[in-house]
Amino acid sequence: MEEIKHIHFKDVMDCLLSKDDNSFVSSVIQKLNWNIDDFNVLFGNIESRKDIVYIIALGDWIVESCNCIYKSYKKYTNGFVYSRKEEFDESNRQFKAIRSFVVAHPLNTDRHSKYGYDGEKKCIDIILELPSFNKAFSNYDRPDADFYLSYYADDAKSVYKNEGHDYSKIYRVVYYNVERMLEFEKYLSRIRKKDLDKY
């Protein structure tokens, strides 16, 4: 997979925002690009459970930073539609479900029933490779996942299962959020001073 690109907004006029808002957005862009650097380095080198948690945290920070920048230019968003809006929306929903199950509410994720998280599953561990015990008893949903989330279900607290996930789900949400910002940057760069009164 290609590296996630940086965001600059260097061709966007300063006069679209106040001095304070420009300063704030510049700080967010700097943090965003640092997070993108960390994401690019870690993504091809995941070796432990804490790497999984950290790559999800980085993804969350990147998504939040992109949203923060987008909202800062809210008055200019009316004519903008991201070219891959459906993929963007779906990847965000999937990522929020995984983030909630792994990081935010591992024992009580109940708002993502579309993805199997209706409050009954309790995330208890992250596994990079299935041990032979799990393979022998087939307590996993697929054999070819990049990582597994071990969980108990409310209806069978004495039995745990392993739910497989791919790194590509995490990559996609970062990719689509950053690509949306790059398209948005091009859109904003076409706004001219003479047109500001239209917004």
Salt bridges, closest charged atoms under 4 A:
ASP37 OD1 - HIS6 NE2 2.67
ASP60 OD1 - ARG99 NE 3.75
GLU87 OE2 - ARG84 NE 3.57
ASP89 OD2 - LYS85 NZ 2.69
GLU90 OE1 - ARG93 NH2 3.11
GLU90 OE1 - LYS114 NZ 3.41
ASP125 OD1 - ARG49 NH1 2.67
ASP144 OD1 - ARG142 NE 3.03
ASP154 OD1 - LYS122 NZ 3.80
GLU163 OE1 - LYS121 NZ 2.61
GLU163 OE2 - HIS165 NE2 2.72
ASP166 OD1 - ARG142 NH2 2.73
ASP195 OD1 - LYS194 NZ 3.61
ASP195 OD1 - LYS198 NZ 3.35
